[in-house]
Each structure stands twice: as C-alpha cells, then as structure tokens.
Amino acid sequence: MDRTVVGIDVGTTKICTLVGEVTGENDLRVVGVGVTPSRGLRKGVVVNVKDASKAIFASVKKAERVSGYSIERAYVGVAGTHISSLNSRGVVAIGHGDRIITRDDVNRALDAARAIAVPHNQRIIHVIPRGYTIDGQSGVRDPLGLMGFRLEVETHIVTGAVTSLQNLIGCVEETGVRVNDLVLQSLASAEAVLTPEEKDMGVVLVDGGGGTTDIAIFIDGNIWHSLVLQVGGNNLTNDVAVGLRIPFSAAESVKIKHGHVILEAVEAGEYVDVIAFGEAAQQSIARRQLVEIIAARLEEIFELVSREIKRSGYDGLLPAGVVLTGGVAGTSGIAELGRRVLSLPVRVGYPMRLDGLVEAISSPEYSTSVGLLLWGMKQEVAQVGLPDTSERWSDIYRRFVNWLKVFLPG
C-alpha cells in the first residue's frame, strides 16, 4: 500500500507544500503542489505569526485540493541566520570484543556526541554522523554487524534559536498540521540536487533563497560544514529597485525576465521597459545597466561563499566544485560568474529522482521543497524497513564460537 509524505518549505518569498506517494518500490511520486506568496517572514524567520500562519494554511489547502489527501503531518524546512553548527565526537565501549555492534551501540555513541554545551537559547536540530572509527580503524560508514572494543563517531551538529524554532512550529501547527521533524533547508536541497558521487568526492551546495543563502559542504558522502549567510535574492531585487529607481515589485519582475550576470552576453543597444515612479508610467533602461547591478551583488555573494569555504579549512577537498540551487540559481549566466569568482567547477542543481507533477517543481527554486519529500521518504522507509539484524548475527557468532570450542583443543 502506498504511503504519503508531506514537505512544507516555509521560505522568505514563497511557501510550498508538496504531497508525495511512496510506492512499494520506495519510489516517490508527487501528487500535490501548493505554492503561495510568503507573508510574515524575514530572512527565513517568522516575524508575524498571524500572517505566516495564514500563508502556510493557504499553501496546505492548495496541496490538499490537488492531491485529494488530508494533510495531518509534515516535514518542515528551517533556515535563518539563527542557525549554527559544529562538529563533535562521541566514544563508547562495546564490551570485550566478543559481540557485534548493534543499533543501541550506535545510538549510545550519538548520544555521547550530542552531550555538548549548547547555549540555553539554542536547540539541537540535527546530529548527523560523518563517519565511524572502530578500535582506531577509521573510514567506517556503517558499523552495524562489525565487531570491536571501542566505537567512535564523528558528527555534525546543527542548532537553532529556540524561540525561532518554536515560532515556526507554532505557525505550522496553527493550521492543524503536526510537524514530524524540522529539516535544515540546505540538507533538504542536497537530497534533491546532489549526486552520491559529488558527495563522496567533495562538493559545496549553495542554496540561494529570497532572504538567505545556505551553504553546506559534503565530503566522503556526509555533511562536514554548514552555515547561513544574511543575503539572498531580495538583496538583488532591492539593488535593482534602488539603482533603477523603480518599485520593488517592478524590480522583481524585470530581474526575472531580463536579468543576466555576464555583461558580454548582452548587446549594447538593448533596452527594456520597466514601471517607474512619478508621473511617467514606464521608462526604458539599458539592459546592460540592469546586468551590472545584478552582477555586482552576485559577485559579492560569491566572494562571501569563497571566504566561508576557505574559513572552513576544506577548500582543498572539493574536486566536485559548487552546485548552485534555490531561486537565485535561476539567474542567467550565474554558473559562469561562479566559475570566474570561485575558480571551481560550478553547475546549477535541479530537483532529481521524481515522478508525478514534476513540471510545476522542476526549477531550482523548488529544490528545498522536493528535498523535504525525499528526506521524509527516507525517514518513513527506515521506520518500516527491515529490523536490525545485528543481534541475530551476534547470536549466530556466539553459537559458532561455542561449536569451535567443542572440536578444538582447549
């Protein structure tokens, strides 16, 4: 029987609710989409509970009408400059080396890693294993079924401000939807746009939203570093509005329709009409002027990204380069500008591995929404998946050792 999973991306510029069906083959089919303009949020953080709740409610109802399902619970994306992260290590003893590592042992190691001093106004959102070490042997990705005396785990821990998280949860649950889990938006986007090979080789995900730009570095298949920059697509729009002296809504429209970041790609005599302030209803502006404004801001964002990559210390471990996604990634020529500034391979990431209503959500701006579905599907599948067999293999091993004692001299 098919199961449903729901993701709600509560962004600064839009709110997107997706409903997916998980088939018996663990494939995901999108059956419901609800997109509404965002209200009551600033830079990914709720600033008006009433407005935000209404916008989320409208998005949920749209998705319900399209899918025919009643939405009761959902995975919700979280972002904002209140997000922070750090790496931690947990160590536990397994025993005398005479039994196999079980799920309980792994959970104890993860609990040890999360036993860190977190400010009272912060809450842990994720504790993500980066890798395991058994008796000094590093590079272990899945310790279940292996034997050892000592198990160590390296983790990436993501935290967020308690009040911001509570406000977000409150707005969603005000609509009658229970929050299954909060998911860091860059982690969700990574599920949708990154390939396993990129994660293994070393890659940077740059998710440019309306209010913030989320950065996540993946090495050896797992996340190693994450942060949020206080700059996004709205900054580009504001620059266009101020530079061209036009309303914000007109600036957003002209940015989307005529925006570009490579000056050589635009003809010198090309002009575009825009809505203007004052008595004149419209004015013509040189498209190159628009390009110069957008390119200047995006170059600044790429410089910030480059600085953070170098600050992380992983700048020499990223042969797969940078994957750009989010609404900002839809700007024409952005990949070429990224290659010039970052001196790394750069591509634009689009949502992958989907079926169903994919035409409506095939652009980079829906990467987080799609990723929330994929993240939720993995959690749902894990909950109903195969039971932990490590205990069973441990019993088999003990019987095998006892059998050897019977036939071998003491």
ROBA-626239 format. One line per field, with one value per residue (C-alpha): residue number from 0; x, y, z; residue in one letter. Coordinates in nm, 4 decimals. Layout:
# residues N
num c(NUM	...) .
c1 c(X	...) .
c2 c(Y	...) .
c3 c(Z	...) .
residuo c(a	...) .
END
This chain:
# residues 410
num c(0	1	2	3	4	5	6	7	8	9	10	11	12	13	14	15	16	17	18	19	20	21	22	23	24	25	26	27	28	29	30	31	32	33	34	35	36	37	38	39	40	41	42	43	44	45	46	47	48	49	50	51	52	53	54	55	56	57	58	59	60	61	62	63	64	65	66	67	68	69	70	71	72	73	74	75	76	77	78	79	80	81	82	83	84	85	86	87	88	89	90	91	92	93	94	95	96	97	98	99	100	101	102	103	104	105	106	107	108	109	110	111	112	113	114	115	116	117	118	119	120	121	122	123	124	125	126	127	128	129	130	131	132	133	134	135	136	137	138	139	140	141	142	143	144	145	146	147	148	149	150	151	152	153	154	155	156	157	158	159	160	161	162	163	164	165	166	167	168	169	170	171	172	173	174	175	176	177	178	179	180	181	182	183	184	185	186	187	188	189	190	191	192	193	194	195	196	197	198	199	200	201	202	203	204	205	206	207	208	209	210	211	212	213	214	215	216	217	218	219	220	221	222	223	224	225	226	227	228	229	230	231	232	233	234	235	236	237	238	239	240	241	242	243	244	245	246	247	248	249	250	251	252	253	254	255	256	257	258	259	260	261	262	263	264	265	266	267	268	269	270	271	272	273	274	275	276	277	278	279	280	281	282	283	284	285	286	287	288	289	290	291	292	293	294	295	296	297	298	299	300	301	302	303	304	305	306	307	308	309	310	311	312	313	314	315	316	317	318	319	320	321	322	323	324	325	326	327	328	329	330	331	332	333	334	335	336	337	338	339	340	341	342	343	344	345	346	347	348	349	350	351	352	353	354	355	356	357	358	359	360	361	362	363	364	365	366	367	368	369	370	371	372	373	374	375	376	377	378	379	380	381	382	383	384	385	386	387	388	389	390	391	392	393	394	395	396	397	398	399	400	401	402	403	404	405	406	407	408	409) .
c1 c(0.0000	0.1304	0.2250	0.2150	0.4802	0.4437	0.7033	0.6434	0.9093	0.8416	1.0575	1.1011	0.9391	0.7143	0.5622	0.5483	0.3662	0.4292	0.2461	0.4213	0.3261	0.5901	0.5264	0.6078	0.9382	1.0282	0.9846	0.8415	0.5545	0.4449	0.0643	0.0013	0.1564	0.0522	0.2516	0.1561	0.3405	0.5095	0.4000	0.5133	0.8730	1.2007	1.5290	1.3739	1.2448	0.8832	0.8199	0.4381	0.2697	-0.0773	0.0361	0.2719	0.0031	-0.2429	0.0107	0.1014	-0.2676	-0.3345	-0.0419	-0.1551	-0.5130	-0.3963	-0.1888	-0.4841	-0.7162	-0.4695	-0.3736	-0.7079	-0.5340	-0.5946	-0.2598	-0.2100	0.1686	0.4671	0.8431	0.9188	1.2275	1.4107	1.6605	1.7635	2.0707	1.9967	2.1171	2.4660	2.6659	2.9669	3.1375	3.1508	3.2817	3.1261	3.3001	3.1505	3.2792	3.1304	3.2440	3.5190	3.5185	3.3025	2.9846	2.8692	2.7907	2.4145	2.1823	2.1808	2.5590	2.5382	2.2666	2.4792	2.7693	2.5438	2.4083	2.7654	2.8399	2.5380	2.6333	2.7911	2.7461	2.4710	2.3617	2.0314	1.8653	1.9703	1.8207	1.9803	1.8062	2.0307	2.3043	2.4392	2.7084	3.0099	3.1943	3.2782	3.6018	3.6251	3.9333	4.1309	4.0201	3.8636	3.6614	3.3736	3.0400	2.8094	2.9349	2.6352	2.7411	3.1103	3.2984	3.5174	3.6029	3.5580	3.3218	3.3777	3.1533	3.2218	2.9076	2.7910	2.5510	2.3084	2.1401	1.8843	1.7380	1.4659	1.2254	1.2616	1.2035	0.9047	0.7512	0.7898	0.6405	0.3573	0.2675	0.2538	0.0569	-0.1841	-0.3052	-0.3797	-0.0653	0.1676	0.5407	0.7091	1.0551	1.2417	1.4962	1.7778	1.6958	2.0437	2.0273	1.6906	1.8130	2.1138	1.8798	1.7212	2.0152	2.3414	2.4610	2.6221	2.9486	2.9588	2.9018	3.1784	3.4325	3.3666	3.1176	2.9704	2.5962	2.4969	2.1212	2.0283	1.6829	1.4961	1.6239	1.9328	2.1988	2.2576	2.5957	2.6693	2.9962	2.9813	3.2871	3.3034	2.9285	2.8293	2.7919	3.1023	3.0209	2.7117	2.6201	2.3699	2.4573	2.2351	2.1988	1.9687	1.7571	1.5716	1.9013	1.9383	1.5837	1.6404	1.9614	1.7710	1.4882	1.7278	1.9638	1.6894	1.4563	1.1594	0.9130	1.0261	0.7618	0.8728	1.2354	1.1497	0.9713	1.2484	1.5106	1.3342	1.2506	1.5649	1.8251	2.1719	2.5141	2.7535	2.7888	2.9411	2.6276	2.4057	2.4039	2.4980	2.1873	1.9348	1.6691	1.3829	1.0672	1.0005	0.7320	0.8632	0.7897	0.6493	0.4249	0.5741	0.4067	0.7057	1.0652	1.3222	1.6533	1.9599	1.9687	2.3417	2.2695	2.0454	2.3144	2.5808	2.3644	2.2802	2.6351	2.7848	2.5667	2.6103	2.9862	2.9770	2.7766	3.0259	3.3111	3.1352	3.0923	3.4602	3.5612	3.3496	3.4875	3.8428	3.7480	3.6093	3.9503	3.8065	3.8837	4.1385	3.8979	3.6284	3.7037	3.3307	3.3165	2.9968	2.6319	2.4050	2.0346	1.7442	1.5642	1.8820	2.0337	1.7808	1.9594	2.1003	2.4782	2.5194	2.7217	2.9774	3.0124	3.0550	3.3377	3.5133	3.4938	3.5342	3.7823	3.5937	3.3626	3.0116	2.6756	2.3117	2.1276	1.7748	1.5491	1.6036	1.4618	1.0945	0.7771	0.4279	0.3625	0.7247	0.6651	0.5490	0.8515	1.1376	1.3227	1.5988	1.3682	1.1841	1.4933	1.4234	1.0582	1.1476	1.4306	1.1916	0.9868	1.2968	1.4194	1.0792	1.0635	1.3957	1.2655	0.9372	1.1127	1.3583	1.0723	0.9004	1.2156	1.3948	1.4607	1.8080	1.9737	2.2933	2.1593	2.0698	2.4190	2.5654	2.3764	2.4999	2.8582	2.8296	2.6940	2.9784	3.2410	3.0827	3.0810	3.4540	3.5294	3.3774	3.6005	3.9211	4.1609	4.1463) .
c2 c(0.0000	0.3457	0.5811	0.9605	1.2064	1.5843	1.8611	2.2284	2.4780	2.7972	3.0463	3.4212	3.4751	3.1707	2.8803	2.5489	2.2378	1.9106	1.5815	1.2649	0.8991	0.6429	0.3318	-0.0255	0.0057	0.3103	0.5458	0.8927	1.0323	1.3944	1.4126	1.7542	2.1013	2.4161	2.7373	3.0726	3.4028	3.4138	3.6600	3.7259	3.6089	3.7959	3.6252	3.2851	3.3774	3.4302	3.7937	3.7910	3.4724	3.5602	3.6421	3.3450	3.1033	3.2298	3.1881	2.8360	2.7453	2.8649	2.6593	2.3458	2.3783	2.4132	2.0960	1.9127	2.0119	1.8962	1.5687	1.4714	1.3910	1.5467	1.6721	1.5886	1.5904	1.7211	1.7671	2.1385	2.3181	2.5550	2.8294	3.1710	3.3379	3.1917	2.8540	2.7474	2.4267	2.2494	1.9124	1.6749	1.3284	1.0528	0.7440	0.4327	0.0918	-0.2126	-0.4814	-0.7388	-0.7645	-1.0751	-0.9287	-0.7426	-0.3696	-0.3127	-0.0211	0.0506	0.0910	0.3385	0.5343	0.5473	0.6878	0.9509	1.0435	1.0861	1.3160	1.5352	1.5766	1.9160	2.2574	2.4284	2.7837	2.7877	2.9751	2.7151	2.3754	2.0840	2.0178	1.7513	1.5146	1.3750	1.1020	1.1934	0.8676	0.5941	0.4557	0.1065	0.0286	0.3003	0.1908	0.4991	0.5304	0.3095	0.4299	0.1702	-0.0053	-0.2365	-0.6017	-0.5296	-0.6299	-0.4191	-0.2969	0.0778	0.2701	0.6366	0.8579	1.1985	1.4076	1.7349	1.9061	2.1752	2.4061	2.6843	2.9519	2.8035	3.0935	3.0959	2.7210	2.7385	3.0221	2.8222	2.5081	2.7120	2.8671	2.5280	2.3581	2.6531	2.5224	2.1786	2.0129	1.8340	1.8821	1.5454	1.6959	2.0167	1.9790	2.2207	2.3591	2.3032	1.9371	1.9023	2.0700	1.8384	1.5387	1.6782	1.8106	1.6411	1.3097	1.0435	1.0837	1.4585	1.3996	1.1394	1.3474	1.6747	1.9423	2.2713	2.3263	2.6933	2.7391	3.0998	3.1830	3.5087	3.6075	3.3952	3.1885	2.8448	2.6762	2.3088	2.1241	1.7488	1.5211	1.1386	1.1201	1.3274	1.6889	1.8373	2.2064	2.4287	2.7929	3.0605	3.3970	3.7009	3.7793	3.6437	3.7158	4.0017	4.1883	4.1636	4.2927	4.5789	4.6772	4.6844	4.8905	5.1468	5.1551	5.1980	5.3958	5.1671	4.9933	4.6707	4.4631	4.6044	4.5333	4.1696	4.1326	4.2831	4.0820	3.7568	3.8400	4.0227	3.9522	3.8305	3.8406	3.8291	4.1742	4.0410	3.8309	4.1409	4.3710	4.7339	4.8775	4.6537	4.8318	4.7071	4.8829	4.8999	5.0505	5.3732	5.6062	5.9518	6.0712	5.8518	5.5112	5.3467	5.4131	5.2429	5.1397	4.9842	4.6143	4.6398	4.8705	4.6007	4.3377	4.5490	4.5876	4.2159	4.1028	4.3286	4.1834	3.8202	3.8676	3.9911	3.6808	3.4527	3.6314	3.5629	3.1977	3.1738	3.3281	3.0776	2.7836	2.8895	2.9549	2.6005	2.4553	2.2195	2.4327	2.1794	1.8847	1.9893	1.8457	1.8321	2.2091	2.4014	2.3242	2.6295	2.5935	2.7961	3.0838	3.2873	2.9982	3.0630	3.3860	3.3581	3.3211	3.2583	2.9385	3.1144	3.4001	3.1456	2.9732	3.3069	3.4111	3.0751	2.9098	2.5819	2.3706	2.5155	2.3821	2.4703	2.1997	2.0963	1.8585	1.4955	1.1483	1.2461	1.1292	1.2746	1.6514	1.7309	2.0050	2.2504	2.1944	2.1291	2.4591	2.5244	2.7332	2.4133	2.2150	2.2510	2.1530	1.8415	1.7619	1.7684	1.4970	1.2870	1.3376	1.2407	0.9367	0.8119	0.8503	0.6748	0.3888	0.3485	0.3229	0.0419	-0.1135	-0.4297	-0.4887	-0.4531	-0.7896	-0.7254	-0.9001	-1.2056	-1.2228	-1.1813	-1.4913	-1.6841	-1.5814	-1.6942	-2.0344	-2.0637	-1.9893	-2.2421	-2.5002	-2.4423	-2.4912	-2.8353	-2.9560	-2.7637	-2.8466	-2.6029) .
c3 c(0.0000	-0.0940	0.1874	0.1766	0.2867	0.3022	0.2949	0.3717	0.2659	0.4627	0.2755	0.2761	-0.0654	-0.1085	0.0835	-0.0975	0.0238	-0.1604	-0.1158	-0.2310	-0.2511	-0.1576	-0.3638	-0.2720	-0.4620	-0.2493	-0.5428	-0.4865	-0.6908	-0.6381	-0.6286	-0.4721	-0.5032	-0.3180	-0.3680	-0.2155	-0.1604	0.1772	0.4433	0.7964	0.7424	0.7138	0.6243	0.6942	1.0399	1.1464	1.2381	1.2236	1.3437	1.2120	0.8590	0.8408	0.9614	0.7006	0.4205	0.5339	0.5640	0.2082	0.0745	0.2604	0.1364	-0.2233	-0.1924	-0.0362	-0.3216	-0.5866	-0.4169	-0.2670	0.0630	0.4017	0.5343	0.9020	0.9431	0.7504	0.7394	0.7613	0.6330	0.8642	0.7823	0.9049	1.0444	1.3893	1.2561	1.3649	1.3534	1.4997	1.4837	1.7803	1.8665	2.0757	2.2149	2.3767	2.4857	2.3126	2.5544	2.5419	2.1643	2.1748	2.0255	1.7193	1.7226	1.7433	1.6801	2.0539	2.0493	1.7616	1.9413	2.2579	2.0561	1.9000	2.2434	2.3656	2.0714	2.1407	2.5074	2.4402	2.5952	2.3956	2.4884	2.6736	2.3870	2.1294	2.0483	1.8628	1.5297	1.3755	1.4918	1.1658	1.1628	0.9480	0.9983	1.2478	1.3925	1.5423	1.7528	1.5742	1.2266	1.0654	0.7472	0.8623	0.7233	0.8773	1.1934	1.2306	1.2164	1.2825	1.5965	1.8208	2.1691	2.1122	1.8840	1.7947	1.5856	1.4333	1.3972	1.2503	1.4906	1.3736	1.6245	1.6029	1.8269	2.0498	2.0008	1.6217	1.6019	1.8358	1.6326	1.3113	1.4660	1.6165	1.2786	1.1087	1.3856	1.3919	1.0548	1.2016	1.0655	1.3068	1.2496	1.2020	1.2049	1.1290	0.8485	0.7693	0.4256	0.2819	0.3881	0.2187	-0.1004	-0.1055	-0.1157	-0.4314	-0.6355	-0.5334	-0.6734	-0.4499	-0.6423	-0.5751	-0.2042	-0.1966	-0.3881	-0.2028	-0.3037	-0.1831	-0.2013	-0.2268	-0.1870	-0.2660	-0.1336	-0.1059	0.2386	0.2999	0.1261	0.2800	0.2421	0.3077	0.2430	0.1768	0.1888	0.1933	0.1453	0.4521	0.5566	0.7190	0.7458	0.7191	0.7696	0.6639	0.5062	0.5638	0.1946	-0.0752	-0.3792	-0.2123	-0.1870	-0.5654	-0.6136	-0.3719	-0.5540	-0.8843	-0.7303	-0.5853	-0.8819	-1.1416	-0.9129	-0.9704	-0.7337	-0.5655	-0.7466	-1.0822	-0.9934	-0.9131	-1.2462	-1.4572	-1.2666	-1.3505	-1.7137	-1.8252	-1.5569	-1.6540	-1.4912	-1.7887	-1.9444	-2.2687	-2.3293	-2.3578	-2.6616	-2.6010	-2.7656	-2.5896	-2.3800	-2.1614	-2.0429	-1.6692	-1.4467	-1.2939	-1.0035	-1.0614	-1.3417	-1.6104	-1.6130	-1.7823	-1.8672	-2.0846	-1.9329	-2.0896	-2.0138	-1.9518	-1.6582	-1.5107	-1.5668	-1.3954	-1.0843	-1.0578	-1.1367	-0.8695	-0.5938	-0.7061	-0.7272	-0.3671	-0.2630	-0.4359	-0.2570	0.0752	-0.0226	-0.1173	0.2157	0.4098	0.2127	0.2963	0.6598	0.6887	0.6022	0.3396	0.0337	-0.0942	-0.0651	-0.3136	-0.6593	-0.7442	-0.7017	-0.6315	-0.7015	-0.7094	-0.6368	-0.4989	-0.6683	-0.7215	-0.9202	-1.1952	-1.2926	-1.6451	-1.6582	-1.2839	-1.3265	-1.5481	-1.2985	-1.0191	-1.2055	-1.2564	-0.8913	-0.7139	-0.9540	-0.9061	-1.1227	-1.0927	-1.2095	-1.1424	-0.9491	-1.0442	-0.8463	-0.9464	-0.8820	-0.9059	-1.0748	-1.0989	-1.1063	-1.1814	-1.4404	-1.1738	-0.9486	-1.1906	-1.1342	-0.8771	-0.6565	-0.5572	-0.4550	-0.0825	-0.1235	-0.3214	-0.0813	0.2134	0.0429	-0.0232	0.3344	0.4695	0.2439	0.3813	0.7366	0.6558	0.4790	0.7689	1.0180	0.8299	0.6867	0.7808	1.1504	1.2943	1.2221	1.4154	1.7259	1.5159	1.3659	1.7133	1.8265	1.5231	1.6016	1.9636	1.8551	1.6041	1.8736	2.1093	1.8304	1.7704	2.1407	2.1257	1.8423	1.9053	2.1894	2.4844) .
residuo c(m	d	r	t	v	v	g	i	d	v	g	t	t	k	i	c	t	l	v	g	e	v	t	g	e	n	d	l	r	v	v	g	v	g	v	t	p	s	r	g	l	r	k	g	v	v	v	n	v	k	d	a	s	k	a	i	f	a	s	v	k	k	a	e	r	v	s	g	y	s	i	e	r	a	y	v	g	v	a	g	t	h	i	s	s	l	n	s	r	g	v	v	a	i	g	h	g	d	r	i	i	t	r	d	d	v	n	r	a	l	d	a	a	r	a	i	a	v	p	h	n	q	r	i	i	h	v	i	p	r	g	y	t	i	d	g	q	s	g	v	r	d	p	l	g	l	m	g	f	r	l	e	v	e	t	h	i	v	t	g	a	v	t	s	l	q	n	l	i	g	c	v	e	e	t	g	v	r	v	n	d	l	v	l	q	s	l	a	s	a	e	a	v	l	t	p	e	e	k	d	m	g	v	v	l	v	d	g	g	g	g	t	t	d	i	a	i	f	i	d	g	n	i	w	h	s	l	v	l	q	v	g	g	n	n	l	t	n	d	v	a	v	g	l	r	i	p	f	s	a	a	e	s	v	k	i	k	h	g	h	v	i	l	e	a	v	e	a	g	e	y	v	d	v	i	a	f	g	e	a	a	q	q	s	i	a	r	r	q	l	v	e	i	i	a	a	r	l	e	e	i	f	e	l	v	s	r	e	i	k	r	s	g	y	d	g	l	l	p	a	g	v	v	l	t	g	g	v	a	g	t	s	g	i	a	e	l	g	r	r	v	l	s	l	p	v	r	v	g	y	p	m	r	l	d	g	l	v	e	a	i	s	s	p	e	y	s	t	s	v	g	l	l	l	w	g	m	k	q	e	v	a	q	v	g	l	p	d	t	s	e	r	w	s	d	i	y	r	r	f	v	n	w	l	k	v	f	l	p	g) .
END
